Every structure is written in C-alpha cells, then in structure tokens.
Amino acid sequence: MPEQFSEDEIAIVVDKGIAGSGANSTQDTGKLMGLLKGQLAGKADMGTVSSIFKRP
C-alpha cells in the first residue's frame, strides 16, 4: 500500500483543490471531494479530507 499523507499534506492538497474549483462553502463539499478523490485515492482517508475542508 502507498504511504498515507499526513494531515498537513492533505490540507495542502485541499487548499489547492479549493483554489482550483472555487469551492467556498460546505455546500461545495461534493464538488471538491469528487475533484480530490482521484488525486488522493489510496493516500488519504476521505473522511479526513472532508473534515479538513469543513474546518473554519
């Protein structure tokens, strides 16, 4: 199995995804998750990705 990303690494990918997709609220979670799923498959738990996106 590939090595898992740290929360800091996931946060960087999430920030780039937000900038690239224009996601700016929790209503855009599905849009962002769809974009990031392919990039993070096997490297990050998608629940962690979602919680990082939803942080204030």
Backbone as ProteinMPNN parsed JSONL, in Angstrom:
{"seq_chain_A": "MPEQFSEDEIAIVVDKGIAGSGANSTQDTGKLMGLLKGQLAGKADMGTVSSIFKRP", "coords_chain_A": {"N_chain_A": [[0.834, -1.188, 0.0], [0.423, 2.295, -0.681], [2.168, 4.956, 1.007], [0.481, 6.819, 3.5], [-0.752, 10.172, 3.366], [0.13, 12.911, 5.512], [-1.813, 14.943, 7.813], [-1.158, 17.599, 7.347], [-0.132, 17.49, 4.738], [-2.409, 16.667, 3.377], [-4.032, 18.883, 3.851], [-2.745, 20.807, 2.284], [-3.23, 19.824, -0.309], [-6.022, 19.977, -0.276], [-6.375, 22.767, -0.012], [-5.318, 23.596, -2.488], [-7.154, 22.347, -4.15], [-9.486, 23.712, -3.462], [-8.846, 26.272, -4.37], [-8.627, 25.73, -7.101], [-11.161, 24.796, -7.815], [-13.011, 26.583, -6.911], [-14.583, 26.084, -4.748], [-16.255, 27.063, -1.836], [-17.853, 26.781, 0.364], [-19.627, 24.609, 2.661], [-21.576, 23.527, 1.107], [-20.348, 22.98, -1.228], [-18.931, 20.7, -0.837], [-19.252, 18.112, -2.018], [-18.554, 18.599, -4.679], [-15.837, 19.342, -4.392], [-14.806, 17.026, -3.165], [-15.185, 15.141, -5.176], [-13.37, 16.063, -7.052], [-10.942, 15.793, -5.659], [-10.809, 13.114, -4.994], [-9.673, 11.36, -6.916], [-7.033, 12.265, -6.919], [-6.178, 11.734, -4.333], [-6.644, 9.086, -3.839], [-6.062, 6.15, -2.113], [-4.079, 7.381, -0.697], [-5.009, 9.002, 1.259], [-7.468, 9.226, 3.832], [-10.754, 9.756, 3.017], [-12.624, 10.803, 4.755], [-11.076, 12.276, 6.502], [-10.164, 14.185, 4.72], [-12.563, 15.516, 4.121], [-13.198, 16.541, 6.674], [-11.098, 18.333, 7.04], [-11.633, 20.179, 5.017], [-13.993, 21.252, 5.987], [-13.26, 22.64, 8.206], [-13.215, 25.657, 10.144]], "CA_chain_A": [[0.0, 0.0, 0.0], [1.184, 3.546, -0.665], [2.225, 5.657, 2.286], [-0.604, 7.779, 3.685], [-0.387, 11.566, 3.559], [-0.123, 13.493, 6.826], [-2.889, 15.943, 7.753], [-0.612, 18.809, 6.724], [-0.06, 17.258, 3.294], [-3.795, 16.656, 2.897], [-4.506, 20.274, 3.884], [-2.17, 21.489, 1.119], [-3.987, 19.369, -1.479], [-7.365, 20.54, -0.143], [-6.28, 24.197, -0.338], [-5.147, 23.708, -3.944], [-8.435, 21.958, -4.742], [-10.419, 24.82, -3.242], [-8.461, 27.342, -5.292], [-8.889, 25.306, -8.472], [-12.572, 24.508, -8.079], [-13.864, 27.666, -6.461], [-15.402, 25.649, -3.62], [-16.076, 28.01, -0.737], [-18.767, 26.515, 1.469], [-19.89, 23.19, 2.839], [-22.439, 23.088, 0.012], [-19.461, 22.572, -2.318], [-18.146, 19.552, -0.393], [-19.321, 17.052, -3.025], [-17.77, 19.057, -5.832], [-14.426, 19.259, -4.034], [-14.458, 15.628, -2.913], [-15.082, 14.489, -6.478], [-12.121, 16.508, -7.656], [-9.79, 15.314, -4.911], [-10.835, 11.662, -4.814], [-8.688, 10.748, -7.798], [-5.691, 12.691, -6.515], [-5.831, 11.226, -3.017], [-7.013, 7.677, -3.717], [-5.037, 5.31, -1.523], [-3.093, 8.189, 0.012], [-5.654, 9.735, 2.35], [-8.827, 8.865, 4.192], [-11.61, 10.833, 2.523], [-13.26, 11.434, 5.906], [-10.132, 13.29, 6.965], [-10.19, 15.241, 3.712], [-13.803, 16.258, 4.331], [-13.132, 17.312, 7.925], [-10.168, 19.449, 6.817], [-12.359, 21.173, 4.212], [-15.063, 21.86, 6.785], [-12.705, 23.443, 9.312], [-13.439, 27.104, 9.981]], "C_chain_A": [[0.877, 1.25, 0.0], [1.155, 4.185, 0.722], [1.121, 6.712, 2.34], [-0.046, 9.183, 3.89], [-0.645, 11.978, 5.008], [-1.271, 14.498, 6.682], [-2.405, 17.227, 7.1], [-0.541, 18.667, 5.209], [-1.456, 17.261, 2.675], [-4.317, 18.082, 2.83], [-3.973, 21.061, 2.694], [-2.942, 21.113, -0.141], [-5.402, 19.946, -1.458], [-7.355, 22.018, -0.515], [-6.13, 24.415, -1.843], [-6.448, 23.356, -4.66], [-9.474, 23.046, -4.614], [-10.118, 25.936, -4.232], [-8.816, 26.982, -6.738], [-10.351, 25.125, -8.814], [-13.502, 25.646, -7.716], [-14.789, 27.276, -5.33], [-15.167, 26.598, -2.454], [-17.055, 27.818, 0.411], [-18.999, 25.017, 1.572], [-20.837, 22.65, 1.767], [-21.615, 22.586, -1.169], [-18.632, 21.339, -1.97], [-18.122, 18.456, -1.451], [-18.484, 17.374, -4.247], [-16.274, 18.897, -5.564], [-13.998, 17.817, -3.838], [-14.327, 14.851, -4.224], [-13.783, 14.828, -7.17], [-10.915, 15.864, -6.98], [-9.709, 13.792, -4.807], [-9.785, 10.97, -5.678], [-7.261, 11.066, -7.393], [-5.236, 12.021, -5.227], [-6.156, 9.751, -2.811], [-5.838, 6.86, -3.201], [-3.996, 6.067, -0.715], [-3.681, 8.919, 1.213], [-7.055, 9.2, 2.579], [-9.734, 10.029, 3.795], [-12.41, 11.496, 3.647], [-12.379, 12.531, 6.486], [-10.123, 14.468, 6.007], [-11.419, 16.128, 3.931], [-13.732, 17.105, 5.597], [-12.166, 18.492, 7.792], [-10.86, 20.549, 6.027], [-13.374, 21.928, 5.056], [-14.545, 22.674, 7.971], [-12.945, 24.917, 9.055], [-12.174, 27.84, 9.556]], "O_chain_A": [[1.948, 1.264, 0.608], [0.226, 3.971, 1.501], [0.86, 7.406, 1.357], [1.002, 9.36, 4.511], [-1.547, 11.443, 5.654], [-1.653, 14.859, 5.569], [-3.16, 17.877, 6.375], [-0.851, 19.608, 4.477], [-1.659, 17.794, 1.584], [-4.975, 18.455, 1.859], [-4.686, 21.903, 2.149], [-3.272, 21.98, -0.951], [-5.923, 20.357, -2.495], [-8.227, 22.477, -1.252], [-6.748, 25.319, -2.406], [-6.805, 23.987, -5.655], [-10.254, 23.284, -5.536], [-11.027, 26.482, -4.858], [-9.256, 27.839, -7.504], [-10.745, 25.281, -9.969], [-14.651, 25.678, -8.157], [-15.689, 28.038, -4.977], [-14.023, 26.905, -2.118], [-17.076, 28.624, 1.342], [-18.617, 24.253, 0.685], [-20.891, 21.44, 1.545], [-22.124, 21.85, -2.015], [-17.728, 20.969, -2.719], [-17.053, 17.922, -1.748], [-17.789, 16.51, -4.781], [-15.537, 18.38, -6.404], [-12.927, 17.424, -4.302], [-13.449, 13.998, -4.357], [-13.166, 13.971, -7.804], [-9.975, 15.44, -7.652], [-8.633, 13.248, -4.556], [-9.083, 10.08, -5.2], [-6.376, 10.219, -7.515], [-4.045, 11.766, -5.044], [-5.962, 9.224, -1.715], [-4.754, 6.877, -3.783], [-3.119, 5.451, -0.109], [-2.948, 9.396, 2.079], [-7.738, 8.777, 1.646], [-9.495, 11.166, 4.201], [-12.832, 12.643, 3.501], [-12.867, 13.58, 6.906], [-10.08, 15.621, 6.435], [-11.313, 17.354, 3.923], [-14.159, 18.26, 5.595], [-12.403, 19.547, 8.381], [-10.693, 21.729, 6.334], [-13.585, 23.124, 4.851], [-15.327, 23.328, 8.661], [-12.892, 25.381, 7.916], [-12.199, 29.058, 9.378]]}, "name": "protein", "num_of_chains": 1, "seq": "MPEQFSEDEIAIVVDKGIAGSGANSTQDTGKLMGLLKGQLAGKADMGTVSSIFKRP"}
